[in-house]
């Protein structure tokens, strides 16, 4: 036994300098994730135990990697480099969106295009100086001292692996001694800024990872859910129709980063960028919603509105669509579908983004119109809002009855630097920097397109005369510079410690227009999860047990803020336990209350596009290719998508779309040969996945 201990000490002693080496990336991570040296030094002094935990984690990772490759220096550069890159991205994300990088960001790595904006702000002077400090310090210790063994013998690597694994699991499991529990160290998943500031980036990441894989809730069972459901004012809806004679169209529009910058006291716009929105605010139902997001995370706001679930019960920074939706979820789409509505989702972005294709199917939509089925009409780098309006109108024209349409937009999406649009037509003046002026002018141009879209839709349905509701709101405030730069520069807020920070930076404007109850004018101040129940009541349709529950809850608590604001807003956490239990049942439990449903939530005929792509006829401008170098094919049918293309025997050929019924294609080169031509129309997404295709029609071509 003594020999084993002595041998173990012989292995450990030369590795003790790793404790000093590991401290370098820990401190560099804290500087980069926090944004400055002073905060790092203050944290190191005030949170010594958390600092030691962060170093413990880095040492354990180093030991594990050294054990894998047997090279101390290489292991250090790889582990330290990886951790520092994560901390660097976290710091930039914190500046832009007000939330650090979390493990669930890596879960949605498929949306990598959305992370590119974080990288554009990385190489500042401060960042470069910190990286230089890291390189110099690490180089000196690794290469100018004799403290480290460069290579580790194979027989010792197993011991190091065991030590590293035990060290890491001790942090992750809080064993064998529950030190974290004793000292109150835990993941503040509801406030990731505070979580990272208190625990440090490495420890916060480990604690977040542990929380990410834990969805167990104490006290949850079928009886608990049944008791809440039975206490609802009306029993759970099974299926069927509403008895009301009016079935208005319900059109719900999430307008990307739509916000009213004219409320900034010191900013003067040469003309109103959103005149129609302001008109509706004065004449009809309007108000604000307290968004769970700032600067991004659109899918989470959409999740709240469509399902009635709340992000307040899920970790901050998580994306519900990618992490928590794995089964059917009763939503506005399925609720209206049960009452004879056609439910359509419209989004001017890729079908795979935020897992939307699968999500909308799980929510009970019958159709989803992603960017692959749009006309390529752009305003700046994104599809114009006017094109979204055109697709909304087209969707409601196609159906014989009433429609529920959920649409989101992209024209006003991040970024807001000058030059985003071909031409800015707004001038802003005020006592603030040129950078702030440029961003506000770009924002004004973007929201003006949103305002024109809203006007087009209201005027169309007003003229058409069909009973219609249009709910229009912004998902979150636009990210105008790093660290809320424009908001602070224009004195809209005094800083991150502004006493009204939550209200000012998370309240988005909302209007609800209708043409059948024109005298109604409600003043709404709600959370997004309560908008659905409001629309069901306004449309005089039948909700479900959940919307009934939320309608009653909203009378007491119309706005649900983050937990750290409960006290100031007089909210008792125990009053929300039933809400949290019902949501848990839907997302993680047995979906107890769905068991009485007679109509499936998921539409078995769910499709992408406005309808099945069908070919009725294929004609060539000649049946004989003798003496020809090319031949033109004309295909006619229904629902031909603008971005679709014709294939000849499985090979794509140049295609010109004319309208939803007609397209032409050019055949030339090696494909121009006699025989039976099998013609089809297909649609691909940005990942080269075929997302739609028509039936095949064959024509016989001769000659030569």
C-alpha positions as CSV (number, residue, x, y, z in Angstrom):
1,X,0.0,0.0,0.0
2,X,2.8,2.4,1.0
3,X,4.6,1.7,-2.3
4,X,1.4,2.5,-4.2
5,X,1.0,5.8,-2.4
6,X,4.7,6.7,-3.0
7,X,4.3,5.9,-6.6
8,X,1.2,8.0,-6.9
9,X,3.0,11.0,-5.2
10,X,5.9,10.6,-7.7
11,X,3.4,11.0,-10.5
12,X,1.5,13.9,-8.8
13,X,4.4,16.1,-7.7
14,X,5.7,17.0,-11.2
15,X,2.1,17.8,-12.2
16,X,1.5,20.2,-9.3
17,X,2.8,23.2,-11.4
18,X,-0.3,22.6,-13.5
19,X,-2.2,24.4,-10.8
20,X,-0.2,27.5,-11.6
21,X,-0.5,27.0,-15.3
22,X,-4.3,26.4,-15.1
23,X,-4.7,29.7,-13.3
24,X,-3.8,31.6,-16.5
25,X,-6.7,30.5,-18.7
26,X,-9.1,30.9,-15.8
27,X,-8.2,34.5,-15.3
28,X,-8.1,35.2,-19.1
29,X,-11.6,33.6,-19.4
30,X,-12.9,35.8,-16.7
31,X,-11.5,39.0,-18.3
32,X,-13.0,38.1,-21.7
33,X,-16.3,36.9,-20.5
34,X,-16.8,39.9,-18.3
35,X,-15.2,42.5,-20.6
36,X,-12.6,44.1,-18.4
37,X,-9.7,43.4,-15.9
38,X,-11.3,45.2,-12.9
39,X,-14.3,42.9,-12.8
40,X,-12.1,39.9,-13.0
41,X,-9.9,41.1,-10.1
42,X,-13.0,42.1,-8.0
43,X,-14.5,38.6,-8.6
44,X,-11.3,36.8,-7.7
45,X,-11.1,38.6,-4.4
46,X,-14.8,38.3,-3.4
47,X,-15.4,34.7,-4.7
48,X,-12.2,32.8,-3.8
49,X,-14.1,29.5,-3.5
50,X,-15.6,29.9,-6.9
51,X,-12.2,30.8,-8.3
52,X,-10.7,27.6,-6.9
53,X,-13.6,25.6,-8.4
54,X,-12.9,27.2,-11.9
55,X,-9.2,26.3,-11.6
56,X,-10.1,22.8,-10.4
57,X,-12.2,22.3,-13.5
58,X,-9.5,23.5,-15.8
59,X,-6.9,21.3,-14.1
60,X,-9.2,18.2,-14.4
61,X,-9.6,18.9,-18.1
62,X,-5.9,19.3,-18.6
63,X,-5.1,16.0,-16.8
64,X,-7.7,14.2,-18.9
65,X,-6.3,15.6,-22.2
66,X,-2.7,15.0,-21.1
67,X,-3.7,11.4,-20.4
68,X,-5.2,11.1,-23.9
69,X,-2.3,12.5,-25.9
70,X,0.7,12.2,-23.5
71,X,2.0,15.7,-24.3
72,X,1.7,18.4,-21.6
73,X,2.3,21.4,-23.8
74,X,-0.1,20.4,-26.6
75,X,-2.8,19.5,-24.1
76,X,-2.5,22.9,-22.5
77,X,-2.7,24.8,-25.7
78,X,-5.7,22.8,-26.9
79,X,-7.7,23.0,-23.7
80,X,-6.8,26.6,-22.9
81,X,-7.4,27.7,-26.4
82,X,-10.8,26.0,-26.6
83,X,-12.0,27.5,-23.2
84,X,-10.7,31.0,-24.1
85,X,-12.5,31.0,-27.4
86,X,-15.8,30.0,-25.6
87,X,-15.3,32.8,-23.1
88,X,-14.5,35.3,-25.8
89,X,-17.6,34.5,-27.7
90,X,-19.6,34.6,-24.5
91,X,-18.3,38.1,-23.8
92,X,-19.2,39.3,-27.2
93,X,-22.7,37.7,-27.0
94,X,-23.2,39.3,-23.6
95,X,-22.4,42.7,-25.1
96,X,-24.9,42.2,-28.0
97,X,-27.7,40.3,-26.5
98,X,-27.2,40.8,-22.8
99,X,-26.9,37.0,-22.1
100,X,-23.6,35.0,-22.0
101,X,-22.9,31.9,-24.0
102,X,-24.5,28.8,-22.5
103,X,-24.3,25.1,-23.2
104,X,-27.7,25.2,-25.0
105,X,-26.2,27.6,-27.5
106,X,-24.0,24.7,-28.6
107,X,-27.1,22.5,-28.8
108,X,-28.4,24.8,-31.5
109,X,-25.1,24.9,-33.4
110,X,-27.0,24.1,-36.6
111,X,-28.0,27.7,-36.5
112,X,-24.4,28.7,-36.9
113,X,-25.3,31.5,-39.2
114,X,-26.9,33.3,-36.3
115,X,-23.7,33.1,-34.3
116,X,-21.6,34.8,-37.0
117,X,-22.7,38.2,-35.7
118,X,-21.0,37.5,-32.4
119,X,-17.7,36.9,-34.2
120,X,-17.7,40.2,-36.1
121,X,-17.1,42.1,-32.9
122,X,-14.2,40.0,-31.4
123,X,-10.9,41.5,-32.5
124,X,-10.8,44.7,-30.5
125,X,-7.7,46.3,-29.0
126,X,-8.7,45.1,-25.5
127,X,-9.2,41.6,-26.7
128,X,-6.0,41.4,-28.6
129,X,-4.1,42.7,-25.5
130,X,-5.6,40.0,-23.3
131,X,-4.8,37.3,-25.8
132,X,-1.2,38.6,-26.1
133,X,-1.0,38.5,-22.3
134,X,-2.2,34.9,-22.3
135,X,0.3,33.9,-25.0
136,X,3.3,35.6,-23.3
137,X,2.5,34.2,-19.8
138,X,1.9,30.7,-21.1
139,X,5.0,30.7,-23.3
140,X,7.2,31.8,-20.4
141,X,6.0,29.1,-18.0
142,X,5.9,26.3,-20.6
143,X,9.1,27.0,-22.5
144,X,11.3,29.1,-20.2
145,X,11.1,27.1,-17.1
146,X,11.8,23.4,-16.3
147,X,8.7,23.0,-14.2
148,X,6.9,20.6,-16.6
149,X,7.5,17.2,-18.0
150,X,6.9,17.4,-21.7
151,X,5.9,13.8,-22.3
152,X,4.0,11.5,-20.0
153,X,4.8,7.8,-20.0
154,X,2.0,5.5,-21.1
155,X,1.8,3.7,-17.8
156,X,1.2,7.0,-16.0
157,X,-1.5,8.3,-18.3
158,X,-4.1,5.9,-16.9
159,X,-3.4,7.3,-13.4
160,X,-3.8,10.9,-14.7
161,X,-7.0,10.0,-16.5
162,X,-8.4,8.6,-13.3
163,X,-7.4,11.6,-11.2
164,X,-8.8,14.0,-13.8
165,X,-12.1,12.1,-14.1
166,X,-12.5,12.0,-10.4
167,X,-11.8,15.7,-10.0
168,X,-14.3,16.6,-12.7
169,X,-17.0,14.4,-11.4
170,X,-16.5,15.8,-7.9
171,X,-17.5,19.2,-9.2
172,X,-20.3,17.9,-11.4
173,X,-21.8,15.6,-8.8
174,X,-20.8,17.7,-5.7
175,X,-19.4,14.5,-4.2
176,X,-18.0,13.0,-2.0
177,X,-18.5,16.1,0.2
178,X,-21.3,18.4,-0.8
179,X,-19.2,21.6,-0.7
180,X,-21.3,23.4,-3.3
181,X,-24.4,22.7,-1.2
182,X,-22.7,23.8,2.0
183,X,-21.6,27.1,0.6
184,X,-24.7,27.8,-1.5
185,X,-23.0,27.4,-4.9
186,X,-25.7,26.7,-7.6
187,X,-26.6,27.6,-11.1
188,X,-28.8,30.6,-11.4
189,X,-30.3,29.3,-14.6
190,X,-33.0,32.0,-14.6
191,X,-30.4,34.8,-14.6
192,X,-27.3,33.7,-16.7
193,X,-25.6,37.1,-16.3
194,X,-25.6,36.7,-12.5
195,X,-24.8,33.0,-12.8
196,X,-21.6,33.8,-14.8
197,X,-20.7,36.8,-12.7
198,X,-20.9,34.9,-9.4
199,X,-19.7,31.4,-10.4
200,X,-17.2,32.3,-13.1
201,X,-17.4,31.1,-16.7
202,X,-16.0,27.5,-16.3
203,X,-18.1,26.6,-13.2
204,X,-21.2,28.3,-14.6
205,X,-20.9,26.2,-17.7
206,X,-20.5,23.0,-15.8
207,X,-23.5,23.8,-13.6
208,X,-25.6,24.8,-16.6
209,X,-24.7,21.5,-18.3
210,X,-25.9,19.6,-15.3
211,X,-29.1,21.6,-15.2
212,X,-29.6,21.1,-19.0
213,X,-29.8,17.3,-18.5
214,X,-32.1,17.5,-15.5
215,X,-35.8,17.9,-16.2
216,X,-37.2,16.1,-13.1
217,X,-39.7,18.1,-11.1
218,X,-40.6,17.3,-7.5
219,X,-44.3,16.7,-6.8
220,X,-45.4,16.1,-10.3
221,X,-47.9,13.3,-11.1
222,X,-51.1,12.8,-13.0
223,X,-53.2,13.6,-10.0
224,X,-51.6,17.0,-9.5
225,X,-52.3,17.8,-13.2
226,X,-55.8,16.4,-13.1
227,X,-56.7,18.6,-10.0
228,X,-55.5,21.7,-11.8
229,X,-57.4,20.9,-15.0
230,X,-60.6,20.0,-13.2
231,X,-60.4,23.4,-11.4
232,X,-60.5,25.2,-14.8
233,X,-63.7,27.2,-15.4
234,X,-64.7,24.9,-18.3
235,X,-63.7,21.3,-18.9
236,X,-61.0,20.4,-21.4
237,X,-62.1,20.7,-25.0
238,X,-62.2,17.3,-26.7
239,X,-62.8,18.4,-30.3
240,X,-65.3,20.0,-32.4
241,X,-66.7,23.4,-33.5
242,X,-67.5,26.7,-31.9
243,X,-71.2,27.6,-31.7
244,X,-70.6,31.2,-32.5
245,X,-71.8,32.3,-36.0
246,X,-68.7,34.5,-36.7
247,X,-65.4,32.8,-37.4
248,X,-63.0,35.6,-38.1
249,X,-59.6,35.1,-39.7
250,X,-57.0,35.4,-37.0
251,X,-53.7,36.7,-38.4
252,X,-50.8,36.9,-35.9
253,X,-47.6,38.7,-37.0
254,X,-44.4,38.6,-35.1
255,X,-42.5,41.6,-36.6
256,X,-38.7,41.1,-36.2
257,X,-37.2,43.7,-33.8
258,X,-40.1,46.0,-34.2
259,X,-39.9,48.8,-31.7
260,X,-40.9,52.5,-31.5
261,X,-37.8,54.6,-31.4
262,X,-39.8,57.8,-31.4
263,X,-40.3,57.3,-27.6
264,X,-36.6,58.3,-27.1
265,X,-37.0,61.8,-25.7
266,X,-34.0,63.4,-27.3
267,X,-34.3,61.8,-30.8
268,X,-36.0,63.8,-33.5
269,X,-37.1,62.0,-36.7
270,X,-37.8,64.1,-39.8
271,X,-41.0,62.1,-40.3
272,X,-42.8,59.4,-38.4
273,X,-41.4,56.0,-39.4
274,X,-44.5,54.1,-38.3
275,X,-47.5,56.4,-38.9
276,X,-50.0,53.6,-39.5
277,X,-49.0,51.7,-36.3
278,X,-49.5,54.9,-34.3
279,X,-52.9,55.4,-35.9
280,X,-54.0,51.9,-34.8
281,X,-52.6,52.6,-31.3
282,X,-55.0,55.6,-31.0
283,X,-58.1,54.0,-32.5
284,X,-58.1,50.4,-31.3
285,X,-56.6,47.8,-29.0
286,X,-53.0,48.3,-28.2
287,X,-50.4,48.1,-25.5
288,X,-47.1,46.4,-24.7
289,X,-45.8,42.9,-24.1
290,X,-42.9,42.1,-21.8
291,X,-40.7,40.0,-24.0
292,X,-38.4,37.3,-22.5
293,X,-35.8,38.3,-25.0
294,X,-33.5,41.2,-25.9
295,X,-31.8,41.6,-29.3
296,X,-32.5,38.0,-30.4
297,X,-34.1,34.7,-29.5
298,X,-37.2,35.2,-31.7
299,X,-38.3,31.6,-31.4
300,X,-38.8,31.9,-27.7
301,X,-41.3,34.7,-28.0
302,X,-43.0,32.8,-30.8
303,X,-43.1,29.7,-28.5
304,X,-44.9,31.7,-25.8
305,X,-47.5,33.2,-28.1
306,X,-48.4,30.0,-29.9
307,X,-48.4,27.6,-27.0
308,X,-49.1,29.7,-23.9
309,X,-46.0,28.3,-22.2
310,X,-43.6,30.6,-20.5
311,X,-39.8,30.9,-20.8
312,X,-39.8,32.1,-17.2
313,X,-39.9,28.4,-16.2
314,X,-37.0,27.5,-18.5
315,X,-33.3,28.4,-18.2
316,X,-32.4,31.8,-19.5
317,X,-30.6,31.5,-22.8
318,X,-32.2,28.2,-23.8
319,X,-34.1,27.7,-27.0
320,X,-37.4,25.9,-26.4
321,X,-37.9,24.8,-30.0
322,X,-34.5,23.0,-30.2
323,X,-34.4,21.6,-26.7
324,X,-37.8,20.9,-25.3
325,X,-40.3,20.2,-28.1
326,X,-40.2,16.5,-28.9
327,X,-43.9,15.7,-29.1
328,X,-47.2,17.3,-30.1
329,X,-48.1,20.5,-28.3
330,X,-51.6,21.9,-28.4
331,X,-51.2,25.5,-29.8
332,X,-53.2,28.2,-31.4
333,X,-52.8,26.4,-34.7
334,X,-54.4,23.2,-33.5
335,X,-57.0,24.9,-31.3
336,X,-58.3,26.9,-34.3
337,X,-57.9,23.8,-36.6
338,X,-60.3,21.9,-34.4
339,X,-62.9,24.5,-35.2
340,X,-62.6,24.3,-39.0
341,X,-59.8,26.8,-39.6
342,X,-56.9,26.3,-41.9
343,X,-53.8,26.9,-39.9
344,X,-50.8,28.2,-41.8
345,X,-47.3,29.2,-40.6
346,X,-45.3,31.7,-42.8
347,X,-41.6,32.5,-42.3
348,X,-39.1,34.2,-44.7
349,X,-36.3,32.0,-43.5
350,X,-35.1,28.5,-43.9
351,X,-37.4,25.6,-43.0
352,X,-34.7,24.0,-40.8
353,X,-34.0,27.2,-38.8
354,X,-34.9,26.7,-35.1
355,X,-36.2,23.2,-36.2
356,X,-39.3,25.1,-37.5
357,X,-40.4,22.4,-40.0
358,X,-40.8,19.8,-37.2
359,X,-42.1,22.3,-34.7
360,X,-44.9,23.6,-36.8
361,X,-46.0,20.1,-37.5
362,X,-46.0,19.3,-33.8
363,X,-48.1,22.4,-33.2
364,X,-50.8,21.3,-35.5
365,X,-50.4,23.6,-38.5
366,X,-51.6,22.2,-41.8
367,X,-49.2,24.3,-43.9
368,X,-45.8,25.9,-43.5
369,X,-44.5,28.4,-46.0
370,X,-40.7,28.9,-45.5
371,X,-38.3,31.0,-47.6
372,X,-37.9,28.1,-50.0
373,X,-41.5,28.8,-51.2
374,X,-41.1,32.7,-51.3
375,X,-40.5,34.9,-54.2
376,X,-37.0,36.3,-53.8
377,X,-38.1,39.8,-53.1
378,X,-35.5,41.4,-50.8
379,X,-35.2,44.6,-48.9
380,X,-31.6,44.8,-47.7
381,X,-30.1,41.4,-46.8
382,X,-33.5,39.8,-45.9
383,X,-36.9,39.1,-47.5
384,X,-39.0,42.2,-47.6
385,X,-42.0,42.5,-45.2
386,X,-44.2,43.3,-48.2
387,X,-43.5,39.7,-49.5
388,X,-44.6,38.3,-46.2
389,X,-47.8,40.3,-46.5
390,X,-48.4,39.0,-50.1
391,X,-48.0,35.4,-48.8
392,X,-50.4,36.0,-45.9
393,X,-53.0,37.3,-48.4
394,X,-52.4,34.4,-50.8
395,X,-52.8,31.8,-48.0
396,X,-56.2,33.2,-46.9
397,X,-57.3,33.5,-50.6
398,X,-56.6,29.8,-51.1
399,X,-58.8,28.5,-48.3
400,X,-62.5,28.3,-48.5
401,X,-63.2,29.0,-44.9
402,X,-61.6,30.9,-42.0
403,X,-57.8,31.0,-41.5
404,X,-55.4,31.1,-38.6
405,X,-52.1,32.5,-39.9
406,X,-48.9,32.9,-37.9
407,X,-46.2,34.8,-39.7
408,X,-42.9,36.3,-38.7
409,X,-40.7,38.7,-40.7
410,X,-37.0,39.3,-41.3
411,X,-36.6,42.7,-43.0
412,X,-35.8,44.5,-39.8
413,X,-33.4,41.7,-38.5
414,X,-30.0,42.5,-36.9
415,X,-27.8,44.4,-37.9
416,X,-28.6,48.1,-37.8
417,X,-25.4,49.7,-39.1
418,X,-25.7,52.2,-42.0
419,X,-25.7,50.7,-45.4
420,X,-28.0,47.8,-44.6
421,X,-30.6,49.1,-47.0
422,X,-29.9,50.4,-50.5
423,X,-31.2,53.8,-49.4
424,X,-32.1,55.3,-46.1
425,X,-34.9,57.9,-46.4
426,X,-35.0,59.0,-42.7
427,X,-33.0,61.6,-41.0
428,X,-32.5,61.6,-37.2
429,X,-31.1,64.4,-35.1
430,X,-30.2,64.7,-31.5
431,X,-27.5,65.2,-28.9
432,X,-25.7,61.9,-29.5
433,X,-23.0,60.3,-31.5
434,X,-23.0,59.7,-35.3
435,X,-23.0,56.0,-34.6
436,X,-26.3,56.2,-32.8
437,X,-27.7,58.4,-35.5
438,X,-26.8,55.9,-38.1
439,X,-28.4,53.0,-36.2
440,X,-31.6,54.9,-35.5
441,X,-31.9,55.9,-39.1
442,X,-31.4,52.3,-40.2
443,X,-33.9,51.1,-37.7
444,X,-36.4,53.7,-38.9
445,X,-36.0,52.4,-42.4
446,X,-36.6,48.8,-41.4
447,X,-39.7,49.5,-39.2
448,X,-41.1,51.7,-41.9
449,X,-41.3,48.6,-44.1
450,X,-43.0,46.8,-41.2
451,X,-45.5,49.6,-40.9
452,X,-46.3,49.6,-44.6
453,X,-46.9,45.8,-44.4
454,X,-49.3,46.3,-41.5
455,X,-51.1,49.0,-43.5
456,X,-51.4,46.8,-46.6
457,X,-52.9,43.9,-44.6
458,X,-55.4,46.0,-42.7
459,X,-56.6,47.8,-45.8
460,X,-56.9,44.6,-47.7
461,X,-59.0,42.8,-45.2
462,X,-61.0,46.0,-44.4
463,X,-61.9,46.2,-48.1
464,X,-62.6,42.5,-48.5
465,X,-65.0,42.6,-45.6
466,X,-64.2,39.1,-44.1
467,X,-64.3,39.2,-40.3
468,X,-60.6,39.4,-39.5
469,X,-58.3,40.0,-36.5
470,X,-54.7,41.1,-37.0
471,X,-52.4,41.0,-34.0
472,X,-49.0,42.7,-34.7
473,X,-46.1,43.1,-32.3
474,X,-42.3,43.2,-32.0
475,X,-40.6,40.2,-30.6
476,X,-37.8,42.1,-28.8
477,X,-36.0,45.4,-28.9
478,X,-33.3,45.8,-31.6
479,X,-29.7,45.3,-30.5
480,X,-28.3,48.8,-31.2
481,X,-24.6,48.5,-30.6
482,X,-22.6,46.7,-27.9
483,X,-23.6,47.0,-24.3
484,X,-26.8,48.9,-25.2
485,X,-24.6,51.7,-26.6
486,X,-27.3,53.6,-28.5
487,X,-29.9,53.3,-25.7
488,X,-27.3,54.8,-23.2
489,X,-26.0,57.3,-25.7
490,X,-29.4,58.7,-26.4
491,X,-30.2,58.7,-22.7
492,X,-33.2,56.3,-23.2
493,X,-31.7,54.4,-20.3
494,X,-29.1,55.7,-17.8
495,X,-27.2,52.5,-18.0
496,X,-27.4,48.8,-17.1
497,X,-28.4,49.8,-13.6
498,X,-31.3,52.0,-14.8
499,X,-34.2,51.4,-12.3
500,X,-36.6,50.9,-15.2
501,X,-34.2,48.7,-17.2
502,X,-36.6,45.7,-17.4
503,X,-39.6,47.8,-18.5
504,X,-37.6,49.9,-21.0
505,X,-35.5,47.2,-22.6
506,X,-38.0,44.4,-22.7
507,X,-41.3,46.0,-23.4
508,X,-42.4,45.7,-27.1
509,X,-45.3,47.5,-28.7
510,X,-48.5,45.6,-29.7
511,X,-51.7,46.4,-31.6
512,X,-54.7,44.2,-32.2
513,X,-57.0,45.3,-35.1
514,X,-60.4,43.8,-36.0
515,X,-63.2,44.8,-38.4
516,X,-66.2,43.2,-36.7
517,X,-66.0,44.6,-33.1
518,X,-64.8,48.0,-34.0
519,X,-66.0,49.6,-30.7
520,X,-63.7,47.4,-28.6
521,X,-60.5,49.2,-27.4
522,X,-58.5,47.3,-24.8
523,X,-55.4,48.6,-23.1
524,X,-53.1,45.5,-23.0
525,X,-50.0,45.1,-20.8
526,X,-49.3,41.4,-20.9
527,X,-46.8,38.6,-21.3
528,X,-46.6,36.9,-24.7
529,X,-48.0,33.7,-23.3
530,X,-51.3,35.5,-22.5
531,X,-51.8,36.8,-26.1
532,X,-53.2,33.5,-27.4
533,X,-56.0,33.3,-24.8
534,X,-56.9,36.9,-25.5
535,X,-57.2,36.3,-29.2
536,X,-59.4,33.2,-28.6
537,X,-61.7,35.2,-26.5
538,X,-61.8,38.1,-29.0
539,X,-62.5,35.7,-31.9
540,X,-65.3,34.1,-29.8
541,X,-63.9,30.6,-30.4
542,X,-63.4,27.7,-28.0
543,X,-60.0,27.3,-26.3
544,X,-58.7,24.4,-24.2
545,X,-58.1,23.7,-20.6
546,X,-54.8,25.5,-20.8
547,X,-56.0,28.7,-22.4
548,X,-58.9,28.7,-19.9
549,X,-56.4,28.5,-17.1
550,X,-54.2,31.2,-18.5
551,X,-57.2,33.5,-19.0
552,X,-58.0,33.4,-15.3
553,X,-54.3,33.7,-14.3
554,X,-53.9,36.8,-16.5
555,X,-56.6,38.5,-14.6
556,X,-54.4,38.4,-11.5
557,X,-50.9,38.5,-13.1
558,X,-51.1,39.9,-16.7
559,X,-47.3,40.2,-16.8
560,X,-44.8,37.6,-15.6
561,X,-41.3,39.0,-15.2
562,X,-38.0,37.2,-14.4
563,X,-38.0,35.7,-10.9
564,X,-35.8,38.4,-9.5
565,X,-38.5,41.0,-10.2
566,X,-41.4,39.1,-8.5
567,X,-41.2,41.0,-5.2
568,X,-41.2,44.5,-6.8
569,X,-44.2,43.5,-9.0
570,X,-46.1,41.9,-6.1
571,X,-46.0,38.4,-7.5
572,X,-46.1,35.4,-5.3
573,X,-44.1,32.5,-6.7
574,X,-46.5,29.9,-5.2
575,X,-49.3,31.4,-7.3
576,X,-47.5,30.3,-10.4
577,X,-46.8,26.7,-9.3
578,X,-49.9,25.4,-11.1
579,X,-48.9,27.2,-14.3
580,X,-45.4,25.6,-14.0
581,X,-46.9,22.2,-13.3
582,X,-49.2,22.3,-16.4
583,X,-46.2,23.5,-18.6
584,X,-44.1,20.7,-17.2
585,X,-46.7,18.2,-18.0
586,X,-46.8,19.4,-21.6
587,X,-43.1,19.6,-22.2
588,X,-41.6,16.9,-20.0
589,X,-44.4,14.9,-18.5
590,X,-47.1,12.5,-19.8
591,X,-49.3,15.3,-21.4
592,X,-52.0,14.1,-19.0
593,X,-54.6,16.6,-20.1
594,X,-54.3,15.6,-23.8
595,X,-55.6,12.2,-23.1
596,X,-59.2,13.2,-23.6
597,X,-58.6,14.7,-27.0
598,X,-60.5,12.9,-29.8
599,X,-58.9,14.9,-32.6
600,X,-55.2,14.5,-33.1
601,X,-53.1,17.7,-32.6
602,X,-50.8,16.9,-35.5
603,X,-52.4,17.3,-38.9
604,X,-51.6,14.1,-40.9
605,X,-51.8,16.2,-44.2
606,X,-49.2,18.7,-43.0
607,X,-47.2,20.0,-45.9
608,X,-44.5,22.6,-46.8
609,X,-45.8,25.2,-49.3
610,X,-49.2,26.5,-50.3
611,X,-50.3,23.0,-51.4
612,X,-49.1,19.9,-53.2
613,X,-46.9,20.7,-56.2
614,X,-48.6,19.0,-59.1
615,X,-47.8,18.9,-62.8
616,X,-50.7,18.6,-65.2
617,X,-48.9,19.0,-68.5
618,X,-45.3,19.2,-69.9
619,X,-44.7,20.5,-73.4
620,X,-41.5,20.9,-75.4
621,X,-41.1,23.5,-78.1
622,X,-40.2,20.6,-80.4
623,X,-40.6,16.8,-80.2
624,X,-37.6,16.5,-82.5
625,X,-34.1,17.6,-81.4
626,X,-32.6,17.1,-84.9
627,X,-30.3,20.1,-85.7
628,X,-31.0,21.8,-82.3
629,X,-28.6,22.9,-79.7
630,X,-31.3,23.6,-77.1
631,X,-34.9,22.9,-76.3
632,X,-37.4,24.7,-74.0
633,X,-39.8,22.8,-71.8
634,X,-43.0,24.4,-70.5
635,X,-44.5,22.8,-67.4
636,X,-48.0,23.7,-66.1
637,X,-49.7,22.7,-62.9
638,X,-50.5,24.0,-59.4
639,X,-48.5,25.5,-56.5
640,X,-45.2,25.7,-58.5
641,X,-42.8,27.4,-56.1
642,X,-40.8,30.5,-57.3
643,X,-37.5,28.9,-56.2
644,X,-38.4,25.5,-57.6
645,X,-36.5,23.9,-60.5
646,X,-37.3,21.4,-63.2
647,X,-35.4,18.1,-63.3
648,X,-34.9,16.0,-66.4
649,X,-34.4,12.3,-65.5
650,X,-33.3,13.5,-62.0
651,X,-30.9,16.2,-63.3
652,X,-31.6,19.9,-62.5
653,X,-31.9,22.2,-65.5
654,X,-32.1,26.0,-65.7
655,X,-35.6,27.1,-64.8
656,X,-37.6,30.3,-65.2
657,X,-40.6,30.6,-62.9
658,X,-43.6,32.6,-64.3
659,X,-46.3,32.1,-61.8
660,X,-47.7,29.3,-59.5
661,X,-49.1,27.6,-62.6
662,X,-46.3,27.9,-65.2
663,X,-42.5,27.5,-65.5
664,X,-40.1,27.0,-68.3
665,X,-36.8,25.2,-68.4
666,X,-33.9,25.0,-70.9
667,X,-32.4,21.7,-72.0
668,X,-29.0,21.7,-73.6
669,X,-25.6,20.0,-73.7
670,X,-25.4,16.4,-72.7
671,X,-29.0,16.2,-71.6
672,X,-30.2,17.0,-75.1
673,X,-30.7,13.5,-76.4
674,X,-33.5,11.3,-77.6
675,X,-35.6,9.1,-75.4
676,X,-38.2,9.3,-72.7
677,X,-37.7,12.4,-70.6
678,X,-39.0,12.1,-67.0
679,X,-39.9,15.7,-65.9
680,X,-40.4,16.8,-62.3
681,X,-40.3,20.0,-60.2
682,X,-38.3,20.0,-57.0
683,X,-37.4,22.4,-54.2
684,X,-34.2,22.4,-52.2
685,X,-33.2,24.2,-49.1
686,X,-29.9,25.8,-48.2
687,X,-28.6,22.4,-47.0
688,X,-29.3,20.9,-50.4
689,X,-32.1,18.8,-48.9
690,X,-35.1,18.3,-51.2
691,X,-38.0,19.7,-49.3
692,X,-40.7,19.4,-52.0
693,X,-41.3,17.7,-55.3
694,X,-44.1,17.2,-57.8
695,X,-45.4,14.2,-59.5
696,X,-43.5,13.1,-62.6
697,X,-44.7,13.5,-66.2
698,X,-42.9,11.9,-69.1
699,X,-42.5,13.0,-72.7
700,X,-41.0,11.2,-75.6
701,X,-38.3,13.2,-77.5
702,X,-37.0,11.9,-80.9
703,X,-34.7,12.9,-83.7
704,X,-31.1,12.6,-84.9
